[in-house]
Amino acid sequence: MSNKNLSLLFTGQGSQFSEMGADFIKKYDWVKDRYSISSKILGYDLFEAQSNPSLLNLTQYSQPMIFVLSSIIIDICKENLMKNYSKIILAGHSLGEYCALYFAGSLNFEEMLEVVKFRGESMSIVSDPNKYVMYAILKKEGLEIDERLFGDGVYIANINSDRQIVICGFKDNVNQFIEKNPIGKFIKLNVSAPFHSDLMINSSKIFKENIKNKLFKKINLDLISNHKLVNYKNISEIDFSSQLSLQIYSTVMWSETIKTILKEEINTFIEIGPKKTLLNFLPKDFTGEKYSFCNLEDIKNV
């Protein structure tokens, strides 16, 4: 890697798996301590919870799992990245936005984990696999989807790329939508809540109330939010909690986020998180360098 412009992308929920972080625990004593500290904050053994299939994919558990692993990778790589790149732009997909804020130094690890804990808990109150569903849609080539198709219990949760969007809503309404609108390949997601839709407004209010006393610090790096592409660097730290609460029920504008980042002559993208997902959403004509930092081997190779 050389002295170029870098964008760091932070993976969101859905990337978790049972053994993530094991390689770091074996290598570093401080990582063992981090899992111990995390377990005390969360009130359960975090690494043990990862090995429990009944907990792994539950929102209130998976979000802290992903954040803790991402924070470890951040703390291993941050100093080196800050030295080697002249410009760094951050963005995180949904939960990943909290990892981005941690990289930028807005809160320390313990404080941010508490915020993530509150987020997962508040979002989990709208979790019911018998009532809600989410689908990724791989759109038919060249098809422009009319947003007026949506409504009546069906919402656009994510606009990930020119080819992929994610919808959510009431199970029966979404299934009817799929039958009536053969607009591409529908892939059911392993989640049980209508994330990033108006159905999460109450969760957003609960979350905002829970973090009202958190003192976010001003950041010096550009960090593009999922909600209306707001740059955290350009708003007051007093408004961070409002921005994060709005993000819970607003559409993730990921495609526009990437387009905004690319205007800054970015040469390199690095994705940080349990699995590589976000690099797959980069435009096909991007010719720069792409790396995923998901485990110890990834980092050693780069």
C-alpha positions as CSV (number, residue, x, y, z in Angstrom):
1,M,0.0,0.0,0.0
2,S,1.2,3.5,-0.8
3,N,0.4,7.1,0.0
4,K,-2.9,7.3,-1.7
5,N,-6.5,8.3,-1.0
6,L,-8.4,5.6,1.0
7,S,-12.0,4.8,1.8
8,L,-12.6,2.4,4.8
9,L,-15.9,0.6,4.6
10,F,-17.4,-1.1,7.7
11,T,-19.6,-4.2,7.3
12,G,-23.0,-4.4,8.9
13,Q,-25.3,-7.0,10.4
14,G,-25.6,-10.4,8.5
15,S,-21.8,-10.9,8.3
16,Q,-21.5,-12.6,11.7
17,F,-20.4,-16.2,12.1
18,S,-19.6,-18.4,15.1
19,E,-15.8,-18.6,15.1
20,M,-15.1,-15.0,14.2
21,G,-12.4,-13.4,16.3
22,A,-10.9,-16.8,17.4
23,D,-7.6,-16.1,15.5
24,F,-7.2,-12.7,17.2
25,I,-7.9,-14.2,20.6
26,K,-5.2,-16.9,20.1
27,K,-2.7,-14.2,19.0
28,Y,-3.2,-11.3,21.4
29,D,-3.7,-11.2,25.1
30,W,-5.3,-7.7,24.8
31,V,-8.0,-9.2,22.6
32,K,-8.9,-11.8,25.3
33,D,-9.2,-8.8,27.7
34,R,-11.5,-7.0,25.2
35,Y,-13.8,-10.0,25.0
36,S,-13.8,-10.1,28.8
37,I,-14.6,-6.4,29.1
38,S,-17.3,-6.8,26.5
39,S,-18.9,-9.6,28.3
40,K,-19.1,-7.6,31.5
41,I,-20.7,-4.7,29.6
42,L,-23.2,-6.9,27.7
43,G,-24.0,-9.1,30.7
44,Y,-23.2,-12.4,29.0
45,D,-20.2,-14.3,27.6
46,L,-19.8,-12.8,24.1
47,F,-17.6,-15.4,22.6
48,E,-19.7,-18.2,24.0
49,A,-22.9,-16.5,22.6
50,Q,-21.3,-16.6,19.1
51,S,-21.2,-20.4,19.4
52,N,-24.9,-20.6,20.1
53,P,-26.9,-20.9,16.9
54,S,-30.0,-19.7,18.6
55,L,-28.3,-16.4,19.5
56,L,-25.9,-15.8,16.7
57,N,-28.4,-14.2,14.3
58,L,-30.5,-12.3,16.9
59,T,-30.1,-8.6,16.5
60,Q,-29.4,-7.8,20.1
61,Y,-26.5,-10.3,20.0
62,S,-25.1,-10.1,16.5
63,Q,-24.7,-6.3,16.5
64,P,-22.3,-6.3,19.5
65,M,-20.5,-9.4,18.1
66,I,-19.8,-7.6,14.8
67,F,-18.8,-4.3,16.5
68,V,-16.3,-6.0,18.9
69,L,-14.5,-7.9,16.1
70,S,-14.4,-4.7,13.9
71,S,-13.0,-2.7,16.8
72,I,-10.2,-5.2,17.2
73,I,-9.3,-5.0,13.5
74,I,-9.5,-1.2,13.7
75,D,-7.1,-1.1,16.7
76,I,-4.6,-3.3,14.9
77,C,-4.6,-1.3,11.7
78,K,-5.5,2.3,12.5
79,E,-2.1,3.7,13.2
80,N,-0.6,2.2,10.1
81,L,-3.5,3.3,7.9
82,M,-3.4,6.9,9.2
83,K,0.4,7.0,8.4
84,N,0.2,5.6,4.9
85,Y,-2.8,7.4,3.4
86,S,-3.0,11.1,2.7
87,K,-6.9,11.2,2.8
88,I,-9.3,8.8,4.5
89,I,-13.0,8.7,4.0
90,L,-15.2,6.5,6.2
91,A,-18.6,4.8,5.7
92,G,-20.4,2.0,7.3
93,H,-23.4,0.0,6.2
94,S,-26.1,0.3,8.9
95,L,-24.3,-1.0,12.1
96,G,-21.0,-0.4,10.3
97,E,-21.6,3.4,10.8
98,Y,-20.9,2.8,14.5
99,C,-17.6,1.1,13.7
100,A,-16.7,4.0,11.4
101,L,-17.4,6.5,14.3
102,Y,-15.2,4.3,16.6
103,F,-12.4,4.5,14.0
104,A,-12.8,8.3,13.9
105,G,-12.5,8.5,17.7
106,S,-16.0,9.8,18.5
107,L,-16.3,7.4,21.5
108,N,-13.9,5.0,23.2
109,F,-14.5,1.3,22.9
110,E,-16.5,0.8,26.1
111,E,-18.7,3.8,25.3
112,M,-19.4,2.7,21.8
113,L,-20.1,-0.9,22.8
114,E,-22.8,0.4,25.2
115,V,-24.3,2.5,22.3
116,V,-24.3,-0.6,20.0
117,K,-25.9,-2.6,22.8
118,F,-28.7,-0.1,23.1
119,R,-29.1,-0.1,19.4
120,G,-29.4,-3.9,19.1
121,E,-31.8,-4.1,22.0
122,S,-34.1,-1.3,20.8
123,M,-34.2,-2.8,17.2
124,S,-34.9,-6.2,18.5
125,I,-38.3,-5.2,20.0
126,V,-39.6,-5.2,16.4
127,S,-38.3,-8.7,15.7
128,D,-40.8,-11.4,14.8
129,P,-40.1,-13.9,12.0
130,N,-43.8,-14.7,11.7
131,K,-44.7,-11.1,11.1
132,Y,-41.8,-9.4,9.2
133,V,-39.4,-10.3,6.4
134,M,-36.6,-8.8,4.3
135,Y,-35.5,-9.7,0.8
136,A,-32.6,-8.6,-1.3
137,I,-33.6,-8.1,-5.0
138,L,-31.1,-8.6,-7.8
139,K,-32.7,-6.4,-10.3
140,K,-33.1,-7.4,-13.9
141,E,-30.4,-5.9,-16.1
142,G,-31.2,-2.3,-17.1
143,L,-34.4,-2.2,-15.1
144,E,-35.3,1.0,-13.4
145,I,-37.6,0.3,-10.4
146,D,-40.4,2.8,-9.9
147,E,-40.4,3.7,-6.2
148,R,-44.2,4.2,-6.4
149,L,-44.5,0.4,-6.4
150,F,-43.7,0.5,-2.7
151,G,-45.9,1.3,0.3
152,D,-48.8,-0.6,1.9
153,G,-46.5,-2.4,4.3
154,V,-43.6,-2.8,1.9
155,Y,-40.5,-0.6,2.2
156,I,-37.1,0.0,0.5
157,A,-34.6,-0.7,3.3
158,N,-31.3,-0.5,1.4
159,I,-30.2,0.7,-2.0
160,N,-26.9,-1.1,-2.2
161,S,-25.9,-0.7,-5.8
162,D,-27.4,0.0,-9.3
163,R,-28.2,-3.7,-9.3
164,Q,-29.3,-4.6,-5.8
165,I,-31.9,-3.2,-3.4
166,V,-33.3,-4.7,-0.2
167,I,-37.0,-4.5,0.7
168,C,-38.7,-5.3,4.0
169,G,-42.1,-5.1,5.7
170,F,-45.0,-7.2,6.8
171,K,-44.6,-10.8,5.6
172,D,-47.9,-11.1,3.8
173,N,-47.6,-7.8,2.1
174,V,-44.1,-8.5,0.9
175,N,-45.0,-11.9,-0.4
176,Q,-47.9,-10.4,-2.4
177,F,-45.5,-7.7,-3.7
178,I,-43.1,-10.4,-4.9
179,E,-45.9,-12.3,-6.7
180,K,-47.2,-9.1,-8.5
181,N,-43.7,-7.6,-9.4
182,P,-41.3,-10.0,-11.1
183,I,-38.6,-7.3,-11.1
184,G,-35.6,-9.6,-10.5
185,K,-34.3,-12.4,-8.3
186,F,-35.6,-12.3,-4.7
187,I,-33.3,-13.6,-2.0
188,K,-34.7,-14.0,1.5
189,L,-32.4,-12.6,4.3
190,N,-31.8,-14.3,7.6
191,V,-33.3,-11.4,9.7
192,S,-36.6,-11.1,11.4
193,A,-37.2,-7.4,11.7
194,P,-38.0,-4.7,9.1
195,F,-34.8,-2.7,9.4
196,H,-34.5,0.8,8.0
197,S,-38.2,1.3,7.5
198,D,-40.9,3.4,9.2
199,L,-41.7,0.3,11.3
200,M,-38.6,1.0,13.3
201,I,-39.6,4.5,14.4
202,N,-40.5,3.5,17.9
203,S,-37.1,1.6,18.2
204,S,-35.4,4.8,17.1
205,K,-37.1,6.8,19.8
206,I,-36.1,4.2,22.5
207,F,-32.5,4.2,21.3
208,K,-32.2,8.0,21.3
209,E,-33.5,8.1,24.8
210,N,-31.0,5.5,26.0
211,I,-28.0,7.3,24.5
212,K,-29.0,10.9,25.4
213,N,-26.2,11.2,28.0
214,K,-23.5,9.9,25.7
215,L,-20.9,12.6,25.0
216,F,-19.8,12.1,21.4
217,K,-16.6,13.8,20.4
218,K,-16.1,15.9,17.2
219,I,-14.3,14.0,14.5
220,N,-11.7,15.1,12.0
221,L,-12.2,12.5,9.3
222,D,-14.9,12.5,6.6
223,L,-17.6,10.0,7.5
224,I,-20.6,9.7,5.2
225,S,-23.8,8.7,6.9
226,N,-26.4,6.2,5.5
227,H,-29.1,8.9,6.3
228,K,-29.2,11.6,3.6
229,L,-25.4,11.3,3.0
230,V,-24.7,13.6,6.0
231,N,-21.0,14.0,6.7
232,Y,-20.4,13.7,10.4
233,K,-17.4,15.9,10.1
234,N,-19.6,18.8,9.1
235,I,-22.2,18.5,11.9
236,S,-22.0,19.3,15.6
237,E,-21.2,16.3,17.9
238,I,-24.4,17.3,19.8
239,D,-26.3,16.1,16.7
240,F,-24.6,12.7,16.4
241,S,-27.3,10.9,18.5
242,S,-30.1,12.4,16.4
243,Q,-28.3,11.3,13.2
244,L,-27.8,7.8,14.5
245,S,-31.4,7.5,15.6
246,L,-32.7,8.7,12.2
247,Q,-30.4,6.2,10.5
248,I,-32.3,3.3,12.2
249,Y,-35.5,3.8,10.3
250,S,-34.3,5.6,7.1
251,T,-33.2,3.8,3.9
252,V,-29.5,3.0,3.7
253,M,-28.3,5.0,0.7
254,W,-25.3,2.9,0.1
255,S,-25.1,3.2,-3.7
256,E,-25.1,7.0,-3.4
257,T,-22.6,6.8,-0.5
258,I,-20.1,5.0,-2.8
259,K,-20.7,7.5,-5.6
260,T,-20.1,10.4,-3.2
261,I,-16.8,8.8,-2.0
262,L,-15.6,8.1,-5.5
263,K,-15.8,11.8,-6.4
264,E,-12.9,12.3,-4.0
265,E,-10.5,10.4,-6.2
266,I,-10.3,7.4,-4.0
267,N,-7.6,4.9,-5.1
268,T,-8.1,2.2,-2.5
269,F,-11.0,0.6,-0.6
270,I,-10.6,-1.5,2.5
271,E,-13.5,-3.3,4.0
272,I,-13.4,-4.1,7.8
273,G,-15.7,-6.6,9.3
274,P,-16.3,-10.4,9.7
275,K,-16.9,-11.1,6.0
276,K,-16.3,-9.3,2.7
277,T,-19.7,-8.0,1.5
278,L,-19.4,-4.3,0.7
279,L,-16.6,-4.5,-1.8
280,N,-19.0,-6.5,-4.0
281,F,-21.1,-3.3,-4.4
282,L,-18.4,-1.2,-5.9
283,P,-18.9,-0.2,-9.5
284,K,-17.5,-2.7,-12.0
285,D,-15.3,0.0,-13.6
286,F,-13.4,0.8,-10.4
287,T,-9.8,0.0,-11.2
288,G,-8.1,0.8,-7.9
289,E,-7.0,-1.5,-5.1
290,K,-9.5,-3.4,-3.0
291,Y,-8.7,-5.3,0.3
292,S,-10.8,-7.0,2.9
293,F,-9.6,-7.0,6.5
294,C,-11.7,-9.8,8.0
295,N,-9.2,-11.9,9.9
296,L,-5.5,-12.0,10.9
297,E,-4.4,-13.6,7.6
298,D,-6.0,-10.8,5.6
299,I,-4.1,-8.2,7.5
300,K,-0.8,-10.1,7.3
301,N,-1.1,-10.5,3.5
302,V,-1.5,-6.8,3.0
